[in-house]
Amino acid sequence: MVDEKYIEILKPMLSVGDIVALNVYIENDDYKVGIVTSIFGDKINYISEDGRKDWIYIKQISKIYCNDEMAKKVKAKAVKNFEETLENAIINSK
């Protein structure tokens, strides 16, 4: 019941491109930051700081960041890590 109410409140506040803190480990307070790429049902797709695309339940979002500097920093880091991963994949495929 609590999860459903949390999702009902949080989901309308989310939009594509938002920077969010994600509790990836439900049993402790560790989190990572991601960029929302799509919202569906009780889940979101996101791109993590390491440039990987993944999904997570909306109930695992602990914070939505509104700071422009934070957004620029996270997006730049995600792009850089994605480009490095892509370059490594190309080099390793030869």
Backbone as ProteinMPNN parsed JSONL, in Angstrom:
{"seq_chain_A": "MVDEKYIEILKPMLSVGDIVALNVYIENDDYKVGIVTSIFGDKINYISEDGRKDWIYIKQISKIYCNDEMAKKVKAKAVKNFEETLENAIINSK", "coords_chain_A": {"N_chain_A": [[0.815, -1.196, 0.0], [1.903, 1.288, 0.843], [4.014, 1.543, -1.001], [2.529, 1.763, -3.386], [1.201, 4.22, -3.015], [3.389, 5.952, -2.84], [4.453, 5.673, -5.433], [2.28, 6.677, -6.868], [2.347, 9.364, -6.082], [4.974, 10.185, -6.804], [5.383, 9.507, -9.55], [3.989, 11.37, -11.387], [5.664, 13.539, -11.05], [8.017, 12.942, -12.277], [10.065, 13.193, -15.202], [11.336, 12.668, -18.532], [14.81, 12.907, -18.808], [15.304, 13.867, -16.29], [17.455, 13.994, -13.43], [18.079, 11.518, -11.152], [18.321, 10.067, -7.862], [19.02, 6.774, -7.133], [18.062, 4.016, -5.261], [19.735, 1.36, -5.455], [20.318, -0.859, -4.03], [18.207, -2.273, -2.039], [18.365, -3.112, 0.624], [20.213, -1.504, 1.941], [21.605, 1.858, 2.297], [22.95, 2.617, -0.01], [23.304, 4.327, -3.08], [22.93, 5.217, -6.569], [23.343, 7.573, -9.244], [21.155, 8.482, -11.868], [19.942, 9.141, -15.241], [16.769, 9.77, -16.306], [15.206, 7.982, -18.888], [12.872, 6.871, -19.86], [9.48, 6.313, -18.774], [7.42, 3.921, -17.41], [4.591, 2.168, -16.375], [5.222, 0.922, -13.192], [7.91, 1.413, -13.264], [11.124, 2.798, -14.362], [13.229, 3.564, -17.148], [16.697, 4.194, -17.298], [19.818, 5.982, -17.694], [22.865, 5.262, -16.387], [25.571, 6.778, -14.47], [27.83, 5.577, -15.465], [27.272, 5.253, -18.085], [25.617, 3.207, -18.905], [22.553, 1.645, -19.879], [19.616, 0.935, -18.076], [16.962, -0.432, -15.999], [14.67, 0.359, -13.315], [12.614, 0.081, -10.381], [10.128, 2.544, -9.664], [9.666, 2.969, -6.966], [12.176, 2.797, -5.893], [13.423, 5.187, -6.268], [14.964, 7.811, -4.69], [15.394, 10.525, -4.702], [14.881, 13.484, -6.627], [16.839, 15.435, -8.602], [17.237, 18.929, -9.009], [19.131, 20.742, -9.607], [20.967, 22.566, -11.895], [23.753, 22.527, -12.342], [24.487, 20.071, -11.229], [23.075, 18.371, -12.945], [24.353, 18.861, -15.425], [26.924, 17.93, -14.823], [26.51, 15.167, -14.255], [25.393, 14.263, -16.687], [27.523, 14.824, -18.462], [29.477, 13.106, -17.435], [28.241, 10.608, -17.841], [28.078, 10.554, -20.655], [30.812, 10.661, -21.326], [31.76, 8.234, -20.17], [30.209, 6.404, -21.606], [31.178, 6.839, -24.213], [33.851, 6.034, -23.874], [33.458, 3.312, -23.278], [32.334, 2.465, -25.682], [34.47, 2.979, -27.473], [36.381, 1.167, -26.425], [35.027, -1.228, -26.928], [35.046, -1.256, -29.717], [37.807, -1.334, -30.235], [38.455, -3.797, -29.013], [37.038, -5.526, -30.621], [38.455, -5.864, -32.904]], "CA_chain_A": [[0.0, 0.0, 0.0], [2.786, 2.446, 0.919], [4.694, 1.63, -2.288], [1.582, 2.241, -4.391], [0.969, 5.646, -2.76], [4.642, 6.62, -3.198], [4.501, 5.695, -6.896], [1.204, 7.578, -7.303], [2.8, 10.734, -5.842], [6.236, 10.471, -7.477], [5.348, 9.312, -10.996], [3.697, 12.597, -12.142], [6.76, 14.498, -10.881], [9.144, 12.501, -13.095], [10.024, 13.401, -16.645], [12.529, 12.218, -19.233], [15.915, 13.84, -18.648], [15.531, 14.155, -14.865], [18.533, 13.317, -12.727], [17.479, 10.925, -9.959], [19.111, 9.184, -6.999], [18.381, 5.46, -7.174], [18.466, 3.027, -4.256], [19.9, 0.116, -6.192], [20.385, -1.933, -3.047], [17.088, -1.968, -1.142], [18.654, -3.424, 2.023], [21.046, -0.478, 2.589], [21.394, 3.215, 1.798], [23.761, 2.923, -1.183], [22.532, 4.741, -4.24], [23.666, 5.785, -7.685], [22.605, 8.618, -9.928], [20.807, 8.123, -13.239], [19.169, 10.07, -16.056], [15.54, 9.086, -16.722], [15.017, 7.944, -20.339], [11.459, 6.581, -20.109], [8.686, 5.975, -17.598], [6.355, 2.992, -17.799], [4.051, 1.421, -15.244], [5.872, 1.248, -11.926], [9.358, 1.362, -13.521], [11.724, 3.77, -15.273], [14.51, 3.27, -17.774], [17.633, 5.273, -17.002], [21.222, 5.817, -18.058], [23.654, 5.491, -15.178], [26.758, 7.609, -14.652], [28.833, 4.851, -16.245], [26.832, 5.224, -19.475], [24.835, 2.003, -19.19], [21.108, 1.772, -19.785], [19.044, -0.077, -17.188], [15.645, -0.061, -15.48], [14.521, 0.217, -11.873], [11.274, 0.417, -9.912], [9.951, 3.921, -9.204], [9.758, 2.988, -5.496], [13.58, 2.858, -5.522], [13.924, 6.549, -6.476], [14.943, 8.498, -3.401], [15.515, 11.966, -4.84], [14.933, 14.065, -7.969], [17.708, 16.609, -8.521], [16.816, 20.062, -9.831], [20.29, 21.608, -9.745], [21.501, 22.534, -13.26], [25.163, 22.132, -12.314], [24.502, 18.625, -10.994], [22.599, 17.736, -14.173], [25.424, 18.953, -16.426], [28.026, 17.07, -14.387], [26.115, 13.761, -14.414], [25.253, 13.991, -18.124], [28.864, 14.802, -19.052], [30.144, 11.873, -16.991], [27.593, 9.478, -18.524], [28.494, 10.581, -22.067], [32.237, 10.297, -21.377], [31.9, 6.799, -19.898], [29.631, 5.676, -22.733], [32.124, 6.936, -25.335], [34.995, 5.173, -23.562], [33.005, 1.932, -23.412], [32.182, 2.228, -27.113], [35.822, 2.906, -28.042], [36.962, -0.104, -25.996], [34.346, -2.315, -27.641], [35.548, -1.236, -31.095], [39.2, -1.806, -30.205], [38.46, -5.22, -28.673], [36.419, -6.331, -31.673], [39.381, -6.006, -34.036]], "C_chain_A": [[0.86, 1.262, 0.0], [3.508, 2.645, -0.409], [3.78, 2.201, -3.36], [1.322, 3.739, -4.244], [2.205, 6.46, -3.161], [4.749, 6.761, -4.713], [3.467, 6.679, -7.438], [1.619, 9.049, -7.142], [4.008, 11.085, -6.709], [6.145, 10.434, -9.001], [5.004, 10.59, -11.778], [4.804, 13.65, -12.053], [7.952, 14.17, -11.763], [8.959, 12.891, -14.549], [11.351, 12.947, -17.247], [13.594, 13.313, -19.12], [16.198, 14.219, -17.204], [16.726, 13.371, -14.346], [17.949, 12.816, -11.41], [18.5, 10.103, -9.181], [18.339, 7.879, -6.878], [18.943, 4.567, -6.078], [18.563, 1.682, -4.956], [19.987, -1.092, -5.277], [19.351, -1.632, -1.977], [17.461, -2.176, 0.324], [19.587, -2.419, 2.696], [20.849, 0.871, 1.9], [22.283, 3.586, 0.61], [22.866, 3.336, -2.338], [23.471, 5.174, -5.352], [22.757, 6.781, -8.383], [22.345, 8.175, -11.358], [20.006, 9.224, -13.914], [17.967, 9.305, -16.594], [15.412, 9.155, -18.252], [13.595, 7.571, -20.732], [10.796, 6.147, -18.811], [7.549, 5.071, -18.054], [5.898, 2.192, -16.588], [4.662, 1.869, -13.937], [7.393, 1.234, -12.035], [9.801, 2.566, -14.353], [12.915, 3.117, -15.957], [15.404, 4.455, -17.467], [19.001, 4.945, -17.571], [22.021, 6.175, -16.82], [24.87, 6.356, -15.509], [27.835, 6.901, -15.464], [28.402, 4.649, -17.693], [26.006, 4.012, -19.861], [23.344, 2.259, -19.013], [20.573, 0.618, -18.946], [17.64, 0.366, -16.791], [15.624, -0.299, -13.983], [13.082, 0.572, -11.504], [11.225, 1.859, -9.404], [10.086, 4.006, -7.69], [11.202, 3.064, -5.013], [14.211, 4.226, -5.805], [13.834, 7.279, -5.143], [14.997, 10.014, -3.531], [15.484, 12.34, -6.317], [15.755, 15.342, -7.845], [17.225, 17.693, -9.478], [17.965, 21.03, -10.095], [20.889, 21.466, -11.143], [22.953, 22.084, -13.306], [25.299, 20.624, -12.122], [24.106, 17.889, -12.267], [23.691, 17.74, -15.242], [26.563, 17.998, -16.097], [27.706, 15.596, -14.634], [26.012, 13.403, -15.893], [26.615, 13.918, -18.808], [29.605, 13.526, -18.688], [29.561, 10.656, -17.697], [28.032, 9.412, -19.985], [29.942, 10.138, -22.189], [32.425, 8.799, -21.172], [31.319, 5.949, -21.021], [30.595, 5.675, -23.913], [33.342, 6.055, -25.102], [34.638, 3.7, -23.719], [32.877, 1.559, -24.879], [33.54, 2.094, -27.794], [36.489, 1.581, -27.685], [36.34, -1.283, -26.718], [34.844, -2.395, -29.084], [36.963, -1.781, -31.158], [39.25, -3.312, -29.954], [37.847, -6.097, -29.736], [37.323, -6.551, -32.872], [40.303, -7.182, -33.876]], "O_chain_A": [[0.588, 2.2, -0.75], [3.612, 3.77, -0.898], [4.208, 3.033, -4.16], [1.232, 4.451, -5.244], [2.079, 7.532, -3.753], [5.091, 7.829, -5.222], [3.755, 7.431, -8.369], [1.275, 9.883, -7.979], [4.057, 12.17, -7.288], [6.771, 11.253, -9.673], [5.681, 10.876, -12.765], [4.871, 14.551, -12.889], [8.812, 15.023, -11.979], [7.84, 12.916, -15.062], [12.361, 12.857, -16.55], [13.308, 14.494, -19.314], [17.227, 14.831, -16.919], [16.978, 12.24, -14.762], [17.39, 13.596, -10.639], [19.42, 9.522, -9.756], [17.15, 7.878, -6.559], [20.156, 4.384, -5.978], [17.578, 0.949, -5.039], [19.756, -2.222, -5.708], [19.601, -0.812, -1.094], [16.927, -1.483, 1.19], [19.745, -2.468, 3.916], [20.006, 0.997, 1.012], [22.363, 4.762, 0.255], [21.797, 2.762, -2.544], [24.646, 5.461, -5.12], [21.551, 6.821, -8.138], [23.206, 7.565, -11.991], [19.466, 10.116, -13.26], [18.136, 8.292, -17.272], [15.496, 10.233, -18.841], [13.151, 7.918, -21.827], [11.453, 5.679, -17.881], [6.805, 5.412, -18.974], [6.711, 1.612, -15.868], [4.63, 3.053, -13.602], [8.09, 1.067, -11.035], [8.984, 3.258, -14.961], [13.537, 2.214, -15.397], [14.934, 5.59, -17.383], [19.306, 3.794, -17.886], [21.871, 7.265, -16.268], [25.157, 6.628, -16.675], [28.668, 7.559, -16.088], [29.081, 3.956, -18.451], [25.725, 3.813, -21.042], [22.927, 2.992, -18.117], [21.013, -0.523, -19.083], [17.185, 1.43, -17.209], [16.439, -1.048, -13.444], [12.411, 1.29, -12.246], [12.177, 2.335, -8.785], [10.572, 5.012, -7.174], [11.44, 3.365, -3.843], [15.412, 4.401, -5.6], [12.765, 7.357, -4.539], [14.68, 10.724, -2.576], [15.997, 11.604, -7.161], [15.407, 16.233, -7.07], [16.852, 17.408, -10.616], [17.764, 22.049, -10.756], [21.276, 20.366, -11.539], [23.346, 21.343, -14.207], [26.123, 19.979, -12.772], [24.731, 16.892, -12.628], [23.922, 16.721, -15.893], [27.103, 17.336, -16.983], [28.538, 14.861, -15.164], [26.492, 12.348, -16.307], [26.84, 13.044, -19.645], [30.282, 12.932, -19.527], [30.305, 9.765, -18.108], [28.324, 8.331, -20.497], [30.272, 9.329, -23.056], [33.168, 8.161, -21.918], [31.865, 4.897, -21.354], [30.809, 4.64, -24.544], [33.818, 5.399, -26.028], [35.438, 2.922, -24.24], [33.266, 0.461, -25.279], [33.738, 1.19, -28.605], [37.095, 0.941, -28.544], [37.035, -2.231, -27.082], [35.041, -3.49, -29.611], [37.287, -2.592, -32.026], [40.007, -4.024, -30.613], [38.104, -7.3, -29.76], [36.997, -7.338, -33.761], [41.139, -7.434, -34.744]]}, "name": "protein", "num_of_chains": 1, "seq": "MVDEKYIEILKPMLSVGDIVALNVYIENDDYKVGIVTSIFGDKINYISEDGRKDWIYIKQISKIYCNDEMAKKVKAKAVKNFEETLENAIINSK"}
